[in-house]
């Protein structure tokens, strides 16, 4: 069956044998919230995952370790990791109403 929700990352660290974790356990392993992991999954900026079924997503421990290793830093002044998601399209600004013209109804 699945792992209990109270398992710690230290306990999981020794299990790099291809074990799969569901979203709650993977989020706990990474030290983030489940919703953060779900948002990363939607944007493509999180760790690699596998779809086991229509609604079941699992993460391998080695994939989580690769994700963490890519974000390892020695100083807070180091540049953050670039997002894997495609750049967002440019925003279109609102058009201002023309000034100087006659306003209908006045």
C-alpha positions in Angstrom: 0.0 0.0 0.0 1.0 3.7 0.1 3.3 5.3 2.6 1.8 7.0 5.7 1.6 10.8 5.7 3.8 11.1 8.8 6.9 9.5 7.1 9.9 11.9 7.2 12.3 12.7 4.4 15.1 11.1 6.4 13.3 7.8 6.3 12.6 8.2 2.5 16.2 9.3 1.7 17.3 5.7 1.9 14.7 4.5 -0.5 16.1 5.6 -3.9 15.3 2.1 -5.2 12.6 3.4 -7.6 9.9 3.8 -4.9 7.0 6.0 -6.0 5.3 8.6 -3.9 1.9 10.1 -4.3 1.4 13.9 -4.1 1.0 14.2 -0.3 4.2 12.2 0.4 6.2 13.9 -2.4 5.2 17.3 -1.1 6.3 16.4 2.4 9.5 15.0 1.0 10.2 18.3 -0.7 9.0 20.4 2.2 6.3 22.2 0.2 2.5 22.1 0.3 0.5 19.8 -1.9 -1.1 22.7 -3.7 2.4 24.0 -4.6 3.4 20.7 -6.0 0.1 20.6 -8.0 0.7 24.1 -9.4 4.3 23.1 -10.4 2.8 20.1 -12.2 0.4 22.3 -14.1 3.1 24.9 -15.1 5.8 22.3 -15.9 8.2 23.7 -13.4 8.2 20.9 -10.8 9.8 17.5 -10.6 9.0 14.9 -13.2 6.0 12.8 -12.5 4.1 9.8 -13.9 0.4 9.3 -14.4 -0.7 5.9 -13.2 -4.3 6.5 -13.9 -6.7 9.2 -14.8 -6.4 10.9 -11.4 -3.4 9.2 -9.9 0.0 10.9 -10.1 3.2 9.5 -8.6 6.8 10.8 -8.2 9.9 8.7 -8.1 12.3 9.4 -5.2 15.2 9.8 -7.7 13.2 12.3 -9.7 12.6 14.3 -6.5 16.3 14.2 -5.7 17.2 15.4 -9.2 14.7 18.3 -8.7 16.3 19.2 -5.4 19.9 18.9 -6.7 19.1 21.3 -9.5 18.1 23.9 -6.9 21.0 23.4 -4.6 22.9 26.7 -3.8 25.8 27.8 -1.8 24.8 31.4 -1.3 21.6 33.4 -1.2 23.1 35.7 -3.8 23.1 33.0 -6.4 20.6 33.4 -9.2 17.4 31.3 -8.8 16.8 28.4 -11.1 15.1 29.5 -14.4 11.6 28.3 -14.7 11.0 25.4 -17.2 7.7 26.9 -18.3 7.4 28.7 -21.6 7.4 32.5 -21.4 4.1 34.2 -21.0 2.7 36.2 -23.9 3.0 39.9 -23.7 0.1 41.7 -21.9 -2.1 44.0 -23.9 -2.7 47.3 -22.2 -6.1 48.9 -21.9 -6.8 51.5 -24.4 -7.6 54.9 -23.1 -10.6 56.8 -24.3 -9.8 59.4 -26.9 -9.7 63.0 -25.6 -10.7 66.2 -27.3 -13.7 64.8 -29.2 -17.3 65.5 -28.7 -19.0 63.2 -26.2 -22.5 61.9 -27.3 -25.3 62.9 -25.1 -23.9 66.2 -23.7 
